[in-house]
Amino acid sequence: QVQLVESGGGLVQPGGSLRLSCVASGIIFSSNVGGWYRQAPGKQREFVAHIIPGGSTNYAASVKGRFTISRDNAKNTVYLQMNNLKPEDTAVYYCRSPPNYWGQGTQVTVSS
C-alpha cells in the first residue's frame, strides 16, 4: 500500500520561507517521480514542481527561482523549499507520485 505523508505547512508572512516534506512508504522515490501540486480556494489543482529519478527538476513558471525541490534517498523523502513566499502562494500543497498517488495535503498560508 502506497502512502505519501506531507508536513511542514503553516502560516508565514510575505517574504518568508517554509520547507515542506513528503515521506513515502510503499514506493521508492529514487525510482519514481516525486512532485508537488497546490490548490488554492476556488481554483483548480495546479502543478508546482517535480523531480525525476535521475535528479532533473521542473518548476511552474510562477515559482521558478523561489522554490526548490529536492530528494533524500536515504529518508525516501521529497522536499519543497519555498522562499520569498507571496500571498498568492496560499494553498493546500499536495505530494504526488505516478500513476495517481496523492498525499493528504498540508496548508500553506502567506499573510501579514
N, C-alpha and C positions, 0 to 999 in steps of 0.2 A: 504494500500500500504506500503510495506516494504522499508525502506531506511536506508542505512548504510553510514555514512559520516566520512571519515578519516581526520586527521590533525596531524601536528607535524613533518612532514618531513623537510629535509633541507640538507645543506652542513655542514659536520663536519670533523675534522681532525682525522686521525687514533688514536685510544685510547680514543676518545671522547665518549659522550653519547647523546642519544636522547630519548624522550618519545613520542610514537605515541598514538593517541586516536581514538576510533571508537564509535561514538554516533549512537544509533539505534532508529528508530521510526517504529511502526507497528509490532514489535516483542519485547518480554521481554527477555533480556539476561539472567536473573536469571533462566529462564525456557528453555533456548536453549543453544546450543554450540556456543561459540564465538571463532573465530580463525583468525590467521594471516597467509598470504601467501606472497610470493615475486616472482618477475620476473625480472631477470637481462637481459640486451640486448642480444639477440641471444639465450636465454635459455628458457626452459620451466618453467612455474609457479611451484613453489615448496612450500610445507608445511613448516611453521616456528614454530607455536605453537598454542595450543588451550586450552580452559578452559571449563569444562563441568558444568552443573547446580549445581552439588554437590560441585564444587570448585576444583576438581582434575585437574591437568595440565599435558600437554605433550609437548615435545620440539623435534625439529630436532636435530640430533647429532651435527651439525655444529654450533648451537647457544647455546646449553646447557651449563649452568654455566655463560653465558654472558647476556642472555636475560631473562626477567621475564614478564609473562603475568598475568594480574590481572583484577578484575572487580569491579566496583562501582555500586551496585544495585540501589541506590537512583538516580544516574545520568544515569542509563541504558547505561553505557559506559564500553567498554573493552579497556585496555591499554596494550602497549608493551614497557617496559623499556629496552632499548638497551645500554649496557655498553661495554667498550673495543672494540669499533667498528673497523672493518678491511675493507680494500678496497674491499674485496670480498663480503661484506655485501651490496654493492651498488646495488640498485634495486628499482623498484616500489613496494611498500608494500600495500597489499590489505587486507581489513577486510572481513570476510566471516561468514555466518551462514547458516546451512542447512535449506531446501534442496539445494538451489542454489542461495542464496542471496549474492551479492558482492557489495562492495563499489567501488568508482571511482579510488581509489589508491592515494598514496602520495609518492613522490620521496624522496629517501634517497641516498645521495652521500657522500662517505667516501674518502677523498682525501686531500693530503697536498698541 
